[in-house]
Amino acid sequence: MLGGIGLPELIVILVIVLIIFGAGKLPQIGEGLGKGIRNFKKATKEKEEIDVTPKKPEEISEKK
């Protein structure tokens, strides 16, 4: 299933999370977790590179 995590283990984890955070916080936790996973997937799919070459002083002053 999920890398060795079966249904009984998943239920135990959910019960522990419910006890720690309470039922009112679960939607907020789920939403935050979903956004984090979505952003991670988006970041890993993008082929954008970051330019780390130092700029010459002339190039910096031209942008101002």
mmCIF file of the N, C-alpha and C atoms, coordinates in Angstrom:
data_MODEL
# 
_entry.id   MODEL 
# 
loop_
_atom_site.group_PDB 
_atom_site.id 
_atom_site.type_symbol 
_atom_site.label_atom_id 
_atom_site.label_alt_id 
_atom_site.label_comp_id 
_atom_site.label_asym_id 
_atom_site.label_entity_id 
_atom_site.label_seq_id 
_atom_site.pdbx_PDB_ins_code 
_atom_site.Cartn_x 
_atom_site.Cartn_y 
_atom_site.Cartn_z 
_atom_site.occupancy 
_atom_site.B_iso_or_equiv 
_atom_site.pdbx_formal_charge 
_atom_site.auth_seq_id 
_atom_site.auth_comp_id 
_atom_site.auth_asym_id 
_atom_site.auth_atom_id 
_atom_site.pdbx_PDB_model_num 
ATOM 1   N N  . MET A 1 1  ? 0.848   -1.189 0.000   1.00 0.00 ? 1  MET A N  1 
ATOM 2   C CA . MET A 1 1  ? 0.000   0.000  0.000   1.00 0.00 ? 1  MET A CA 1 
ATOM 3   C C  . MET A 1 1  ? 0.888   1.246  0.000   1.00 0.00 ? 1  MET A C  1 
ATOM 4   N N  . LEU A 1 2  ? 1.029   1.928  1.100   1.00 0.00 ? 2  LEU A N  1 
ATOM 5   C CA . LEU A 1 2  ? 1.794   3.173  1.166   1.00 0.00 ? 2  LEU A CA 1 
ATOM 6   C C  . LEU A 1 2  ? 3.181   2.938  1.755   1.00 0.00 ? 2  LEU A C  1 
ATOM 7   N N  . GLY A 1 3  ? 3.981   2.121  1.119   1.00 0.00 ? 3  GLY A N  1 
ATOM 8   C CA . GLY A 1 3  ? 5.337   1.905  1.603   1.00 0.00 ? 3  GLY A CA 1 
ATOM 9   C C  . GLY A 1 3  ? 5.378   1.163  2.921   1.00 0.00 ? 3  GLY A C  1 
ATOM 10  N N  . GLY A 1 4  ? 4.585   0.134  3.073   1.00 0.00 ? 4  GLY A N  1 
ATOM 11  C CA . GLY A 1 4  ? 4.613   -0.656 4.298   1.00 0.00 ? 4  GLY A CA 1 
ATOM 12  C C  . GLY A 1 4  ? 3.590   -0.220 5.333   1.00 0.00 ? 4  GLY A C  1 
ATOM 13  N N  . ILE A 1 5  ? 2.841   0.833  5.060   1.00 0.00 ? 5  ILE A N  1 
ATOM 14  C CA . ILE A 1 5  ? 1.818   1.279  6.001   1.00 0.00 ? 5  ILE A CA 1 
ATOM 15  C C  . ILE A 1 5  ? 0.490   0.662  5.570   1.00 0.00 ? 5  ILE A C  1 
ATOM 16  N N  . GLY A 1 6  ? -0.052  -0.172 6.427   1.00 0.00 ? 6  GLY A N  1 
ATOM 17  C CA . GLY A 1 6  ? -1.328  -0.805 6.128   1.00 0.00 ? 6  GLY A CA 1 
ATOM 18  C C  . GLY A 1 6  ? -2.484  -0.028 6.718   1.00 0.00 ? 6  GLY A C  1 
ATOM 19  N N  . LEU A 1 7  ? -3.678  -0.556 6.544   1.00 0.00 ? 7  LEU A N  1 
ATOM 20  C CA . LEU A 1 7  ? -4.879  0.110  7.045   1.00 0.00 ? 7  LEU A CA 1 
ATOM 21  C C  . LEU A 1 7  ? -4.883  0.229  8.575   1.00 0.00 ? 7  LEU A C  1 
ATOM 22  N N  . PRO A 1 8  ? -4.509  -0.812 9.325   1.00 0.00 ? 8  PRO A N  1 
ATOM 23  C CA . PRO A 1 8  ? -4.505  -0.648 10.794  1.00 0.00 ? 8  PRO A CA 1 
ATOM 24  C C  . PRO A 1 8  ? -3.543  0.439  11.274  1.00 0.00 ? 8  PRO A C  1 
ATOM 25  N N  . GLU A 1 9  ? -2.369  0.513  10.669  1.00 0.00 ? 9  GLU A N  1 
ATOM 26  C CA . GLU A 1 9  ? -1.409  1.546  11.068  1.00 0.00 ? 9  GLU A CA 1 
ATOM 27  C C  . GLU A 1 9  ? -1.918  2.934  10.734  1.00 0.00 ? 9  GLU A C  1 
ATOM 28  N N  . LEU A 1 10 ? -2.558  3.049  9.577   1.00 0.00 ? 10 LEU A N  1 
ATOM 29  C CA . LEU A 1 10 ? -3.111  4.336  9.159   1.00 0.00 ? 10 LEU A CA 1 
ATOM 30  C C  . LEU A 1 10 ? -4.211  4.797  10.114  1.00 0.00 ? 10 LEU A C  1 
ATOM 31  N N  . ILE A 1 11 ? -5.049  3.882  10.547  1.00 0.00 ? 11 ILE A N  1 
ATOM 32  C CA . ILE A 1 11 ? -6.117  4.216  11.497  1.00 0.00 ? 11 ILE A CA 1 
ATOM 33  C C  . ILE A 1 11 ? -5.530  4.671  12.828  1.00 0.00 ? 11 ILE A C  1 
ATOM 34  N N  . VAL A 1 12 ? -4.491  3.988  13.307  1.00 0.00 ? 12 VAL A N  1 
ATOM 35  C CA . VAL A 1 12 ? -3.845  4.378  14.571  1.00 0.00 ? 12 VAL A CA 1 
ATOM 36  C C  . VAL A 1 12 ? -3.259  5.780  14.446  1.00 0.00 ? 12 VAL A C  1 
ATOM 37  N N  . ILE A 1 13 ? -2.605  6.075  13.332  1.00 0.00 ? 13 ILE A N  1 
ATOM 38  C CA . ILE A 1 13 ? -2.024  7.407  13.127  1.00 0.00 ? 13 ILE A CA 1 
ATOM 39  C C  . ILE A 1 13 ? -3.114  8.472  13.114  1.00 0.00 ? 13 ILE A C  1 
ATOM 40  N N  . LEU A 1 14 ? -4.222  8.200  12.433  1.00 0.00 ? 14 LEU A N  1 
ATOM 41  C CA . LEU A 1 14 ? -5.323  9.171  12.376  1.00 0.00 ? 14 LEU A CA 1 
ATOM 42  C C  . LEU A 1 14 ? -5.948  9.406  13.746  1.00 0.00 ? 14 LEU A C  1 
ATOM 43  N N  . VAL A 1 15 ? -6.074  8.348  14.548  1.00 0.00 ? 15 VAL A N  1 
ATOM 44  C CA . VAL A 1 15 ? -6.627  8.495  15.900  1.00 0.00 ? 15 VAL A CA 1 
ATOM 45  C C  . VAL A 1 15 ? -5.693  9.343  16.756  1.00 0.00 ? 15 VAL A C  1 
ATOM 46  N N  . ILE A 1 16 ? -4.389  9.123  16.652  1.00 0.00 ? 16 ILE A N  1 
ATOM 47  C CA . ILE A 1 16 ? -3.430  9.910  17.436  1.00 0.00 ? 16 ILE A CA 1 
ATOM 48  C C  . ILE A 1 16 ? -3.479  11.381 17.020  1.00 0.00 ? 16 ILE A C  1 
ATOM 49  N N  . VAL A 1 17 ? -3.565  11.640 15.722  1.00 0.00 ? 17 VAL A N  1 
ATOM 50  C CA . VAL A 1 17 ? -3.666  13.028 15.238  1.00 0.00 ? 17 VAL A CA 1 
ATOM 51  C C  . VAL A 1 17 ? -4.957  13.666 15.747  1.00 0.00 ? 17 VAL A C  1 
ATOM 52  N N  . LEU A 1 18 ? -6.041  12.912 15.738  1.00 0.00 ? 18 LEU A N  1 
ATOM 53  C CA . LEU A 1 18 ? -7.323  13.424 16.225  1.00 0.00 ? 18 LEU A CA 1 
ATOM 54  C C  . LEU A 1 18 ? -7.249  13.770 17.708  1.00 0.00 ? 18 LEU A C  1 
ATOM 55  N N  . ILE A 1 19 ? -6.590  12.942 18.487  1.00 0.00 ? 19 ILE A N  1 
ATOM 56  C CA . ILE A 1 19 ? -6.455  13.199 19.932  1.00 0.00 ? 19 ILE A CA 1 
ATOM 57  C C  . ILE A 1 19 ? -5.590  14.431 20.181  1.00 0.00 ? 19 ILE A C  1 
ATOM 58  N N  . ILE A 1 20 ? -4.501  14.559 19.441  1.00 0.00 ? 20 ILE A N  1 
ATOM 59  C CA . ILE A 1 20 ? -3.570  15.670 19.670  1.00 0.00 ? 20 ILE A CA 1 
ATOM 60  C C  . ILE A 1 20 ? -4.169  17.010 19.232  1.00 0.00 ? 20 ILE A C  1 
ATOM 61  N N  . PHE A 1 21 ? -4.724  17.061 18.032  1.00 0.00 ? 21 PHE A N  1 
ATOM 62  C CA . PHE A 1 21 ? -5.174  18.338 17.473  1.00 0.00 ? 21 PHE A CA 1 
ATOM 63  C C  . PHE A 1 21 ? -6.656  18.607 17.648  1.00 0.00 ? 21 PHE A C  1 
ATOM 64  N N  . GLY A 1 22 ? -7.471  17.599 17.835  1.00 0.00 ? 22 GLY A N  1 
ATOM 65  C CA . GLY A 1 22 ? -8.907  17.792 17.964  1.00 0.00 ? 22 GLY A CA 1 
ATOM 66  C C  . GLY A 1 22 ? -9.588  17.823 16.606  1.00 0.00 ? 22 GLY A C  1 
ATOM 67  N N  . ALA A 1 23 ? -10.881 17.588 16.616  1.00 0.00 ? 23 ALA A N  1 
ATOM 68  C CA . ALA A 1 23 ? -11.638 17.488 15.367  1.00 0.00 ? 23 ALA A CA 1 
ATOM 69  C C  . ALA A 1 23 ? -11.742 18.829 14.640  1.00 0.00 ? 23 ALA A C  1 
ATOM 70  N N  . GLY A 1 24 ? -11.714 19.920 15.371  1.00 0.00 ? 24 GLY A N  1 
ATOM 71  C CA . GLY A 1 24 ? -11.864 21.241 14.749  1.00 0.00 ? 24 GLY A CA 1 
ATOM 72  C C  . GLY A 1 24 ? -10.685 21.643 13.888  1.00 0.00 ? 24 GLY A C  1 
ATOM 73  N N  . LYS A 1 25 ? -9.505  21.157 14.209  1.00 0.00 ? 25 LYS A N  1 
ATOM 74  C CA . LYS A 1 25 ? -8.297  21.544 13.484  1.00 0.00 ? 25 LYS A CA 1 
ATOM 75  C C  . LYS A 1 25 ? -8.007  20.642 12.289  1.00 0.00 ? 25 LYS A C  1 
ATOM 76  N N  . LEU A 1 26 ? -8.649  19.498 12.189  1.00 0.00 ? 26 LEU A N  1 
ATOM 77  C CA . LEU A 1 26 ? -8.339  18.550 11.116  1.00 0.00 ? 26 LEU A CA 1 
ATOM 78  C C  . LEU A 1 26 ? -8.506  19.132 9.716   1.00 0.00 ? 26 LEU A C  1 
ATOM 79  N N  . PRO A 1 27 ? -9.573  19.891 9.418   1.00 0.00 ? 27 PRO A N  1 
ATOM 80  C CA . PRO A 1 27 ? -9.679  20.471 8.073   1.00 0.00 ? 27 PRO A CA 1 
ATOM 81  C C  . PRO A 1 27 ? -8.532  21.427 7.746   1.00 0.00 ? 27 PRO A C  1 
ATOM 82  N N  . GLN A 1 28 ? -8.102  22.217 8.723   1.00 0.00 ? 28 GLN A N  1 
ATOM 83  C CA . GLN A 1 28 ? -6.992  23.145 8.504   1.00 0.00 ? 28 GLN A CA 1 
ATOM 84  C C  . GLN A 1 28 ? -5.691  22.390 8.279   1.00 0.00 ? 28 GLN A C  1 
ATOM 85  N N  . ILE A 1 29 ? -5.483  21.333 9.028   1.00 0.00 ? 29 ILE A N  1 
ATOM 86  C CA . ILE A 1 29 ? -4.274  20.521 8.867   1.00 0.00 ? 29 ILE A CA 1 
ATOM 87  C C  . ILE A 1 29 ? -4.271  19.863 7.494   1.00 0.00 ? 29 ILE A C  1 
ATOM 88  N N  . GLY A 1 30 ? -5.406  19.319 7.092   1.00 0.00 ? 30 GLY A N  1 
ATOM 89  C CA . GLY A 1 30 ? -5.515  18.689 5.777   1.00 0.00 ? 30 GLY A CA 1 
ATOM 90  C C  . GLY A 1 30 ? -5.284  19.671 4.646   1.00 0.00 ? 30 GLY A C  1 
ATOM 91  N N  . GLU A 1 31 ? -5.827  20.867 4.796   1.00 0.00 ? 31 GLU A N  1 
ATOM 92  C CA . GLU A 1 31 ? -5.652  21.890 3.777   1.00 0.00 ? 31 GLU A CA 1 
ATOM 93  C C  . GLU A 1 31 ? -4.183  22.297 3.657   1.00 0.00 ? 31 GLU A C  1 
ATOM 94  N N  . GLY A 1 32 ? -3.538  22.485 4.780   1.00 0.00 ? 32 GLY A N  1 
ATOM 95  C CA . GLY A 1 32 ? -2.122  22.855 4.768   1.00 0.00 ? 32 GLY A CA 1 
ATOM 96  C C  . GLY A 1 32 ? -1.253  21.756 4.185   1.00 0.00 ? 32 GLY A C  1 
ATOM 97  N N  . LEU A 1 33 ? -1.564  20.525 4.534   1.00 0.00 ? 33 LEU A N  1 
ATOM 98  C CA . LEU A 1 33 ? -0.814  19.388 4.011   1.00 0.00 ? 33 LEU A CA 1 
ATOM 99  C C  . LEU A 1 33 ? -1.009  19.267 2.499   1.00 0.00 ? 33 LEU A C  1 
ATOM 100 N N  . GLY A 1 34 ? -2.232  19.462 2.045   1.00 0.00 ? 34 GLY A N  1 
ATOM 101 C CA . GLY A 1 34 ? -2.523  19.409 0.613   1.00 0.00 ? 34 GLY A CA 1 
ATOM 102 C C  . GLY A 1 34 ? -1.794  20.488 -0.172  1.00 0.00 ? 34 GLY A C  1 
ATOM 103 N N  . LYS A 1 35 ? -1.779  21.703 0.368   1.00 0.00 ? 35 LYS A N  1 
ATOM 104 C CA . LYS A 1 35 ? -1.071  22.793 -0.294  1.00 0.00 ? 35 LYS A CA 1 
ATOM 105 C C  . LYS A 1 35 ? 0.427   22.517 -0.348  1.00 0.00 ? 35 LYS A C  1 
ATOM 106 N N  . GLY A 1 36 ? 0.961   21.968 0.734   1.00 0.00 ? 36 GLY A N  1 
ATOM 107 C CA . GLY A 1 36 ? 2.390   21.649 0.764   1.00 0.00 ? 36 GLY A CA 1 
ATOM 108 C C  . GLY A 1 36 ? 2.762   20.600 -0.265  1.00 0.00 ? 36 GLY A C  1 
ATOM 109 N N  . ILE A 1 37 ? 1.956   19.557 -0.368  1.00 0.00 ? 37 ILE A N  1 
ATOM 110 C CA . ILE A 1 37 ? 2.216   18.504 -1.349  1.00 0.00 ? 37 ILE A CA 1 
ATOM 111 C C  . ILE A 1 37 ? 2.080   19.047 -2.766  1.00 0.00 ? 37 ILE A C  1 
ATOM 112 N N  . ARG A 1 38 ? 1.067   19.868 -3.001  1.00 0.00 ? 38 ARG A N  1 
ATOM 113 C CA . ARG A 1 38 ? 0.852   20.457 -4.319  1.00 0.00 ? 38 ARG A CA 1 
ATOM 114 C C  . ARG A 1 38 ? 2.026   21.342 -4.724  1.00 0.00 ? 38 ARG A C  1 
ATOM 115 N N  . ASN A 1 39 ? 2.502   22.178 -3.799  1.00 0.00 ? 39 ASN A N  1 
ATOM 116 C CA . ASN A 1 39 ? 3.634   23.052 -4.100  1.00 0.00 ? 39 ASN A CA 1 
ATOM 117 C C  . ASN A 1 39 ? 4.907   22.246 -4.339  1.00 0.00 ? 39 ASN A C  1 
ATOM 118 N N  . PHE A 1 40 ? 5.089   21.168 -3.587  1.00 0.00 ? 40 PHE A N  1 
ATOM 119 C CA . PHE A 1 40 ? 6.264   20.323 -3.767  1.00 0.00 ? 40 PHE A CA 1 
ATOM 120 C C  . PHE A 1 40 ? 6.247   19.674 -5.153  1.00 0.00 ? 40 PHE A C  1 
ATOM 121 N N  . LYS A 1 41 ? 5.099   19.151 -5.553  1.00 0.00 ? 41 LYS A N  1 
ATOM 122 C CA . LYS A 1 41 ? 4.990   18.531 -6.879  1.00 0.00 ? 41 LYS A CA 1 
ATOM 123 C C  . LYS A 1 41 ? 5.232   19.559 -7.978  1.00 0.00 ? 41 LYS A C  1 
ATOM 124 N N  . LYS A 1 42 ? 4.698   20.755 -7.803  1.00 0.00 ? 42 LYS A N  1 
ATOM 125 C CA . LYS A 1 42 ? 4.879   21.811 -8.789  1.00 0.00 ? 42 LYS A CA 1 
ATOM 126 C C  . LYS A 1 42 ? 6.357   22.187 -8.902  1.00 0.00 ? 42 LYS A C  1 
ATOM 127 N N  . ALA A 1 43 ? 7.027   22.275 -7.770  1.00 0.00 ? 43 ALA A N  1 
ATOM 128 C CA . ALA A 1 43 ? 8.442   22.654 -7.772  1.00 0.00 ? 43 ALA A CA 1 
ATOM 129 C C  . ALA A 1 43 ? 9.313   21.576 -8.397  1.00 0.00 ? 43 ALA A C  1 
ATOM 130 N N  . THR A 1 44 ? 8.962   20.318 -8.227  1.00 0.00 ? 44 THR A N  1 
ATOM 131 C CA . THR A 1 44 ? 9.777   19.255 -8.798  1.00 0.00 ? 44 THR A CA 1 
ATOM 132 C C  . THR A 1 44 ? 9.543   19.096 -10.294 1.00 0.00 ? 44 THR A C  1 
ATOM 133 N N  . LYS A 1 45 ? 8.391   19.527 -10.810 1.00 0.00 ? 45 LYS A N  1 
ATOM 134 C CA . LYS A 1 45 ? 8.095   19.395 -12.238 1.00 0.00 ? 45 LYS A CA 1 
ATOM 135 C C  . LYS A 1 45 ? 8.671   20.544 -13.053 1.00 0.00 ? 45 LYS A C  1 
ATOM 136 N N  . GLU A 1 46 ? 8.851   21.696 -12.447 1.00 0.00 ? 46 GLU A N  1 
ATOM 137 C CA . GLU A 1 46 ? 9.349   22.854 -13.176 1.00 0.00 ? 46 GLU A CA 1 
ATOM 138 C C  . GLU A 1 46 ? 10.826  22.678 -13.491 1.00 0.00 ? 46 GLU A C  1 
ATOM 139 N N  . LYS A 1 47 ? 11.181  23.033 -14.717 1.00 0.00 ? 47 LYS A N  1 
ATOM 140 C CA . LYS A 1 47 ? 12.570  22.907 -15.163 1.00 0.00 ? 47 LYS A CA 1 
ATOM 141 C C  . LYS A 1 47 ? 13.317  24.233 -15.061 1.00 0.00 ? 47 LYS A C  1 
ATOM 142 N N  . GLU A 1 48 ? 12.755  25.155 -14.342 1.00 0.00 ? 48 GLU A N  1 
ATOM 143 C CA . GLU A 1 48 ? 13.344  26.483 -14.215 1.00 0.00 ? 48 GLU A CA 1 
ATOM 144 C C  . GLU A 1 48 ? 14.643  26.413 -13.415 1.00 0.00 ? 48 GLU A C  1 
ATOM 145 N N  . GLU A 1 49 ? 15.652  27.124 -13.912 1.00 0.00 ? 49 GLU A N  1 
ATOM 146 C CA . GLU A 1 49 ? 16.929  27.157 -13.223 1.00 0.00 ? 49 GLU A CA 1 
ATOM 147 C C  . GLU A 1 49 ? 17.122  28.532 -12.602 1.00 0.00 ? 49 GLU A C  1 
ATOM 148 N N  . ILE A 1 50 ? 17.885  28.570 -11.544 1.00 0.00 ? 50 ILE A N  1 
ATOM 149 C CA . ILE A 1 50 ? 18.183  29.825 -10.875 1.00 0.00 ? 50 ILE A CA 1 
ATOM 150 C C  . ILE A 1 50 ? 19.563  30.284 -11.320 1.00 0.00 ? 50 ILE A C  1 
ATOM 151 N N  . ASP A 1 51 ? 19.645  31.521 -11.773 1.00 0.00 ? 51 ASP A N  1 
ATOM 152 C CA . ASP A 1 51 ? 20.915  32.083 -12.218 1.00 0.00 ? 51 ASP A CA 1 
ATOM 153 C C  . ASP A 1 51 ? 21.676  32.598 -11.007 1.00 0.00 ? 51 ASP A C  1 
ATOM 154 N N  . VAL A 1 52 ? 22.828  31.988 -10.732 1.00 0.00 ? 52 VAL A N  1 
ATOM 155 C CA . VAL A 1 52 ? 23.609  32.381 -9.555  1.00 0.00 ? 52 VAL A CA 1 
ATOM 156 C C  . VAL A 1 52 ? 24.920  33.054 -9.933  1.00 0.00 ? 52 VAL A C  1 
ATOM 157 N N  . THR A 1 53 ? 25.062  33.421 -11.206 1.00 0.00 ? 53 THR A N  1 
ATOM 158 C CA . THR A 1 53 ? 26.291  34.096 -11.602 1.00 0.00 ? 53 THR A CA 1 
ATOM 159 C C  . THR A 1 53 ? 26.276  35.524 -11.079 1.00 0.00 ? 53 THR A C  1 
ATOM 160 N N  . PRO A 1 54 ? 27.405  35.974 -10.548 1.00 0.00 ? 54 PRO A N  1 
ATOM 161 C CA . PRO A 1 54 ? 27.446  37.334 -10.003 1.00 0.00 ? 54 PRO A CA 1 
ATOM 162 C C  . PRO A 1 54 ? 27.277  38.370 -11.106 1.00 0.00 ? 54 PRO A C  1 
ATOM 163 N N  . LYS A 1 55 ? 26.579  39.437 -10.794 1.00 0.00 ? 55 LYS A N  1 
ATOM 164 C CA . LYS A 1 55 ? 26.355  40.529 -11.748 1.00 0.00 ? 55 LYS A CA 1 
ATOM 165 C C  . LYS A 1 55 ? 27.505  41.520 -11.658 1.00 0.00 ? 55 LYS A C  1 
ATOM 166 N N  . LYS A 1 56 ? 27.807  42.133 -12.804 1.00 0.00 ? 56 LYS A N  1 
ATOM 167 C CA . LYS A 1 56 ? 28.822  43.178 -12.833 1.00 0.00 ? 56 LYS A CA 1 
ATOM 168 C C  . LYS A 1 56 ? 28.208  44.453 -12.256 1.00 0.00 ? 56 LYS A C  1 
ATOM 169 N N  . PRO A 1 57 ? 29.009  45.309 -11.658 1.00 0.00 ? 57 PRO A N  1 
ATOM 170 C CA . PRO A 1 57 ? 28.458  46.546 -11.065 1.00 0.00 ? 57 PRO A CA 1 
ATOM 171 C C  . PRO A 1 57 ? 27.680  47.386 -12.073 1.00 0.00 ? 57 PRO A C  1 
ATOM 172 N N  . GLU A 1 58 ? 28.091  47.377 -13.365 1.00 0.00 ? 58 GLU A N  1 
ATOM 173 C CA . GLU A 1 58 ? 27.380  48.171 -14.369 1.00 0.00 ? 58 GLU A CA 1 
ATOM 174 C C  . GLU A 1 58 ? 25.963  47.648 -14.577 1.00 0.00 ? 58 GLU A C  1 
ATOM 175 N N  . GLU A 1 59 ? 25.806  46.313 -14.552 1.00 0.00 ? 59 GLU A N  1 
ATOM 176 C CA . GLU A 1 59 ? 24.493  45.708 -14.778 1.00 0.00 ? 59 GLU A CA 1 
ATOM 177 C C  . GLU A 1 59 ? 23.547  46.012 -13.624 1.00 0.00 ? 59 GLU A C  1 
ATOM 178 N N  . ILE A 1 60 ? 24.076  46.079 -12.422 1.00 0.00 ? 60 ILE A N  1 
ATOM 179 C CA . ILE A 1 60 ? 23.248  46.353 -11.245 1.00 0.00 ? 60 ILE A CA 1 
ATOM 180 C C  . ILE A 1 60 ? 22.735  47.796 -11.288 1.00 0.00 ? 60 ILE A C  1 
ATOM 181 N N  . SER A 1 61 ? 23.630  48.753 -11.637 1.00 0.00 ? 61 SER A N  1 
ATOM 182 C CA . SER A 1 61 ? 23.243  50.157 -11.652 1.00 0.00 ? 61 SER A CA 1 
ATOM 183 C C  . SER A 1 61 ? 22.276  50.460 -12.797 1.00 0.00 ? 61 SER A C  1 
ATOM 184 N N  . GLU A 1 62 ? 22.324  49.703 -13.903 1.00 0.00 ? 62 GLU A N  1 
ATOM 185 C CA . GLU A 1 62 ? 21.407  49.916 -15.030 1.00 0.00 ? 62 GLU A CA 1 
ATOM 186 C C  . GLU A 1 62 ? 19.970  49.530 -14.682 1.00 0.00 ? 62 GLU A C  1 
ATOM 187 N N  . LYS A 1 63 ? 19.795  48.565 -13.792 1.00 0.00 ? 63 LYS A N  1 
ATOM 188 C CA . LYS A 1 63 ? 18.449  48.097 -13.440 1.00 0.00 ? 63 LYS A CA 1 
ATOM 189 C C  . LYS A 1 63 ? 17.719  49.079 -12.529 1.00 0.00 ? 63 LYS A C  1 
ATOM 190 N N  . LYS A 1 64 ? 18.444  49.955 -11.849 1.00 0.00 ? 64 LYS A N  1 
ATOM 191 C CA . LYS A 1 64 ? 17.823  50.884 -10.905 1.00 0.00 ? 64 LYS A CA 1 
ATOM 192 C C  . LYS A 1 64 ? 17.123  51.994 -11.575 1.00 0.00 ? 64 LYS A C  1 
# 
